[in-house]
Each structure stands twice: as structure tokens, then as C-alpha cells.
Amino acid sequence: MNIAVEDRVALKSVTRVEKVKGYISLTKPRVMELLLVTTVPVMILAERGIPNLWLVLATVIGGAMSAGAAGAFNCYIDRDIDKVMKRTKNRPLVTGVLSPREALVFSWSLTILSTVWLYFTTNTLTAALSVCAIFFYVVVYTLWLKRWTSQNIIWGGIAGCFPVLIGWAAVANSLSWAPFILFAVVFLWTPPHYWPLSMKYRDDYKSAGVPMLAVIRGRAQVGLQVILYAWATVACSLLLVPVASMGVLYTGVAVVSGGWFIFETHRLYNLAIRHEHVSPMRVFHGSISYLTLLFLAVGIDPLLPF
């Protein structure tokens, strides 16, 4: 079905408020929030203090538009499977609040606007990294990996790591080992963050034909992979201590919150192998808390006198 036909099928009477809410929903605000949580602290680390506040605001605005563009493209491309999955059945392209044409125009507009904005308010490197993030999420993950391999989240998660590089580049106009270590932290964190979610919505993904790991492997194997990636995430986070000369606060938060994160993944695995009731969303939400605490420490540690 081409876009023009879909537009006619999707036509329905909607208010302006519903339209606005639909466009906001396309940008996946919750995902955007998590990406921005990793951007600002890295800017503080790069500056070793409080960066120019206008630069921070400009980077956050540009980053939000870039993440929103990627999310909107994802909703446009995945509208066929969103109709099948219960978790996504209320997205605006499924309900008819927005037409595919409106979503596509919106996606391209945000992409161009975010690139131009970052180019003129930050620097060329930051704008280029933003384009790479959108390309990776839309082309590599959504169009290619998501529907063809259970490794989709592992490699597709690279797109979510770019805000770390974007934040550093906005301040330093270059890249060094510290942002790449944090890039690796987010990369390793993504599977143990997302796989528990796919465990909960396994039937959704199976009915949509998306080969998430939880669809093709049992709960115990998924739980084991979650453990391995959680350990790798915490170990990688500790590499920042010598490389970026991090202090007591970051070190303590990385160890304590990391230990808690690992404990939760082991708990999930132990329940799975005993065939007891598991709560994968506990690990999912816990992983968000872990990453938030870790990056808050990244931003606060350089401001402390010790």
C-alpha cells in the first residue's frame, strides 16, 4: 500500500490538540529523556566545570530534535508491526491521528532542522555525529537489523550511544578516550536494559515477526545474557576512573549502583532457571535508575574539590 492510499485510509476527524499530541508521541519522549540524561553530564566532564549555558541549551535542543527525528522515522517505518503489537497499538500512525505522509514530512523536517541548528550553534563535528546517530537508528537498526537478527538490540543500540559523543564534541570540538569509554558503557548497558522488556512483551514481538532474543531463546538464556552484559557494563564504567581522573563520588556510585544492577540481573536469572514467576520490568526500570545515577555522578564529580 503506497503512502497516498494509506493517507486516505487513515483519514479521520482529529482536533489540533490531538495532532500536536500525535507529533509529540512520534518523537518518543521517554527515549529522548534518557538520551539527554547522558548528554549534559558529559558536557560538564569535558569542560571540567560548568560549560557555557547557552551551549548546553543549544546542544540539548539540537539533541532532542535529532532523537525525535529518529523516533519519528522509526514510527513511520514500523507502522505495520505497530498495528500488531499491543504495546504500540496506540501510536498515532496506528490510530489514524496522523497519516504516514505527515509523519514522513515531520521526520525529515526534524532531521534537517536539528542538523542545521547544531551546525550553527555548536560545531561541524557535533552536527555530523547527530546525522550519524539518525542514520544508524533508522537505516542500520530499524530498516535492517530489527527484523532480521536477534542481535538487533546489541548493534542497533549503538545509535543510543551517540549523545555521549555529541555532548563531548559540543564542548571540546574533538573526541578523546573518555567519551568513547562512556559510549561503550551505554553500548554494553543497552542489551540488559532492553532484553527484559522484550521478555515481558515476548508474545507481541513473536506475533509481529520480530526476532528479539526473548522470542528465539528461553528465559534462562536471556537472563544469562543479561547478567553477562551487566557485568561488562559495570567493569567498563570503572575504566573511566583512571582515564578521566574521576574522584571518590563517581567511583563510589559506579561500584554501589553497579553492584545493585548486577544483583538484580542475577535475581532475574535465578528465578528464570527455577521456573518461578519473573519480573523482567524490575530489571528494565532498575537499569534506567542505574544509568541515571551513573551519569549524574559523571556530571557532579568534576565539580567537587576532592
VOGU-3710 file (C-alpha; in Angstrom, 3 decimals, decimal comma):
1> mniavedrva> 0,000/0,000/0,000  1,543/3,315/-1,040  1,574/6,464/1,074  -1,209/8,194/-0,843  -3,590/5,257/-0,365  -2,638/4,929/3,306  -3,313/8,632/3,790  -6,868/8,178/2,520  -7,391/5,105/4,680  -6,070/6,853/7,769
11> lksvtrvekv> -8,193/9,985/7,379  -10,262/10,728/10,459  -11,598/13,744/12,263  -8,995/14,894/14,783  -8,546/18,096/16,720  -5,440/20,268/16,645  -4,620/19,206/20,191  -4,729/15,554/19,136  -2,479/16,358/16,182  0,062/18,069/18,420
21> kgyisltkpr> -0,013/15,156/20,870  0,432/12,803/17,930  3,541/14,613/16,700  4,977/14,634/20,227  4,290/10,905/20,514  6,193/10,284/17,270  9,372/11,641/18,870  9,239/9,005/21,659  9,699/11,481/24,564  10,678/8,830/27,115
31> vmelllvttv> 13,538/7,599/24,948  14,542/11,202/24,283  14,705/11,962/28,011  17,055/9,050/28,607  19,341/10,147/25,773  19,556/13,695/27,097  20,397/12,395/30,583  23,682/11,171/29,120  24,446/14,379/27,198  24,640/17,169/29,783
41> pvmilaergi> 26,837/15,350/32,365  29,355/14,539/29,637  29,478/18,217/28,695  30,349/19,055/32,306  33,051/16,372/32,312  34,516/17,697/29,050  34,610/21,231/30,464  35,740/20,073/33,928  33,228/22,605/35,185  30,000/24,253/34,103
51> pnlwlvlatv> 30,031/24,814/30,327  28,566/27,886/28,672  24,868/27,607/29,486  23,816/28,733/26,016  25,938/25,936/24,548  24,289/23,423/26,871  20,818/24,644/25,914  21,646/24,638/22,202  23,034/21,100/22,412  20,028/19,842/24,358
61> iggamsagaa> 17,602/21,404/21,865  19,519/20,018/18,899  19,897/16,629/20,516  16,193/16,478/21,343  15,263/17,284/17,748  17,740/14,711/16,444  16,440/11,972/18,765  12,878/12,982/17,913  13,589/12,705/14,197  14,998/9,193/14,631
71> gafncyidrd> 11,984/8,174/16,710  9,560/9,587/14,155  11,259/7,732/11,296  11,056/4,559/13,385  7,311/5,003/13,913  6,838/5,624/10,185  8,805/2,544/9,115  7,404/0,227/11,788  3,762/1,250/11,404  2,918/-2,198/10,019
81> idkvmkrtkn> 4,182/-4,104/13,053  2,942/-1,412/15,465  -0,586/-2,397/14,376  0,062/-5,962/15,526  1,743/-5,294/18,866  -0,367/-4,438/21,906  2,398/-2,250/23,322  2,341/0,046/20,281  -1,294/-0,113/19,198  -1,971/3,453/20,403
91> rplvtgvlsp> 0,761/5,122/18,376  -0,603/7,957/16,184  0,001/6,206/12,857  -1,943/3,186/14,075  -4,884/5,150/15,455  -5,064/7,429/12,415  -4,345/10,645/14,312  -1,509/11,227/11,843  -1,101/9,997/8,282  2,096/8,335/7,021
101> realvfswsl> 2,762/11,374/4,827  2,523/13,733/7,800  4,881/11,531/9,797  7,412/11,316/6,967  7,428/15,083/6,370  7,767/15,660/10,106  10,691/13,208/10,343  12,649/14,820/7,514  11,894/18,315/8,803  13,245/17,489/12,259
111> tilstvwlyf> 16,321/15,845/10,739  17,183/18,899/8,645  16,323/21,358/11,415  18,398/19,535/14,040  21,415/19,304/11,716  21,288/22,965/10,743  20,702/24,012/14,346  23,669/22,055/15,715  25,913/23,194/12,859  25,327/26,877/13,585
121> ttntltaals> 25,041/26,737/17,387  27,772/24,196/18,192  30,209/22,932/15,547  30,507/20,763/12,467  31,618/17,646/14,369  28,570/17,753/16,636  26,194/18,150/13,690  27,897/15,280/11,831  27,602/12,977/14,858  23,903/13,832/15,081
131> vcaiffyvvv> 23,387/12,807/11,446  25,294/9,566/12,082  23,040/8,778/15,053  19,877/9,255/13,000  21,283/7,205/10,119  22,315/4,357/12,395  18,977/4,180/14,195  16,844/4,477/11,081  18,815/2,578/8,439  21,024/0,138/10,339
141> ytlwlkrwts> 18,667/-0,717/13,200  15,085/-0,108/12,019  15,375/-0,999/8,338  17,950/-3,778/8,619  18,771/-5,358/11,979  15,449/-5,198/13,820  13,560/-7,589/11,570  16,394/-9,893/10,575  18,521/-10,871/13,567  18,337/-11,424/17,308
151> qniiwggiag> 21,494/-9,305/17,509  19,359/-6,272/16,635  19,487/-4,660/20,064  23,220/-5,234/20,514  24,354/-3,453/17,364  21,302/-1,263/16,908  21,930/0,118/20,369  24,948/1,990/19,014  22,554/4,743/17,922  21,698/5,420/21,558
161> cfpvligwaa> 25,374/5,872/22,413  25,897/8,899/20,171  24,548/11,526/22,635  27,663/10,890/24,736  29,900/11,794/21,803  27,642/14,695/20,813  27,834/16,232/24,286  31,621/15,952/24,429  32,124/17,248/20,875  29,897/20,266/21,530
171> vanslswapf> 32,291/21,395/24,265  35,682/20,176/23,040  35,123/20,150/19,255  37,074/16,881/19,329  36,864/13,392/20,817  39,102/11,542/23,273  39,176/8,276/25,232  36,793/9,424/27,992  33,702/9,849/25,781  34,457/6,598/23,987
181> ilfavvflwt> 34,524/4,747/27,319  31,123/6,218/28,183  29,981/5,338/24,655  30,965/1,741/25,422  29,140/1,877/28,762  25,862/2,804/27,052  26,521/0,221/24,324  27,002/-2,591/26,853  24,112/-1,343/29,010  21,538/-1,419/26,185
191> pphywplsmk> 21,034/-5,238/25,972  20,439/-5,767/29,720  18,155/-2,741/29,613  16,060/-3,795/26,621  16,066/-7,596/26,769  13,972/-7,697/29,979  11,401/-5,532/28,183  11,384/-7,997/25,289  10,830/-10,812/27,809  7,670/-9,142/29,047
201> yrddyksagv> 6,394/-8,450/25,529  7,665/-11,689/24,004  4,284/-12,615/22,521  3,990/-9,148/20,970  7,320/-9,451/19,200  6,593/-13,027/18,160  3,260/-12,109/16,589  4,922/-9,219/14,748  7,713/-11,459/13,445  10,481/-9,503/15,166
211> pmlavirgra> 13,298/-11,910/16,189  14,129/-10,481/19,600  16,355/-12,722/21,706  13,445/-13,499/24,042  11,471/-14,832/21,070  14,057/-17,361/19,900  15,649/-18,255/23,249  14,276/-19,335/26,605  14,048/-17,090/29,670  17,079/-18,687/31,278
221> qvglqvilya> 19,334/-17,992/28,293  18,092/-14,432/28,034  18,662/-13,988/31,759  22,216/-15,284/31,440  22,978/-12,848/28,618  21,561/-10,018/30,717  23,947/-10,941/33,536  26,997/-11,051/31,267  26,272/-7,660/29,739  25,535/-6,125/33,139
231> watvacslll> 28,936/-7,249/34,453  30,611/-5,886/31,320  28,786/-2,562/31,716  29,930/-2,075/35,299  33,512/-3,109/34,515  33,626/-0,662/31,608  32,256/2,155/33,792  35,208/1,718/36,151  37,665/2,303/33,298  36,644/5,955/33,394
241> vpvasmgvly> 38,212/6,353/36,840  41,867/6,235/35,683  41,258/7,585/32,184  39,336/10,719/33,231  40,782/11,035/36,747  37,377/10,572/38,347  37,073/11,106/42,083  35,516/9,411/45,081  31,916/10,262/44,193  31,929/8,732/40,730
251> tgvavvsggw> 33,900/5,701/41,884  31,515/5,070/44,761  28,392/5,479/42,647  29,791/3,270/39,889  30,586/0,482/42,362  27,440/0,665/44,518  24,852/1,255/41,790  26,665/-1,197/39,530  26,606/-3,847/42,237  22,883/-3,296/42,710
261> fifethrlyn> 22,287/-3,546/38,956  24,225/-6,813/38,761  22,346/-8,190/41,779  19,003/-7,523/40,070  20,111/-9,312/36,901  21,233/-12,349/38,916  17,878/-12,346/40,705  16,087/-12,394/37,348  18,214/-15,303/36,136  17,798/-17,334/39,336
271> lairhehvsp> 14,017/-17,020/39,162  14,056/-17,976/35,467  16,097/-21,153/35,923  13,827/-22,223/38,809  10,826/-21,641/36,518  9,325/-19,230/39,019  7,444/-16,036/38,250  9,885/-13,409/36,982  9,535/-9,626/36,940  11,642/-8,517/33,968
281> mrvfhgsisy> 10,341/-4,947/34,212  12,046/-4,683/37,587  15,395/-5,043/35,804  14,211/-2,780/32,985  13,333/0,084/35,335  16,338/-0,658/37,511  18,648/-0,309/34,532  17,276/3,185/33,894  17,910/4,147/37,515  21,435/2,751/37,294
291> ltllflavgi> 22,338/4,702/34,160  20,788/7,889/35,538  22,768/7,646/38,780  25,983/6,856/36,933  25,716/9,854/34,627  24,657/12,163/37,436  27,930/11,152/39,072  29,750/11,860/35,802  28,380/15,413/35,896  28,790/16,126/39,606
301> dpllpf> 32,214/14,560/40,213  34,217/17,169/38,218  32,603/19,964/40,228  33,809/18,636/43,587  37,092/19,780/45,173  38,158/16,214/46,004
//
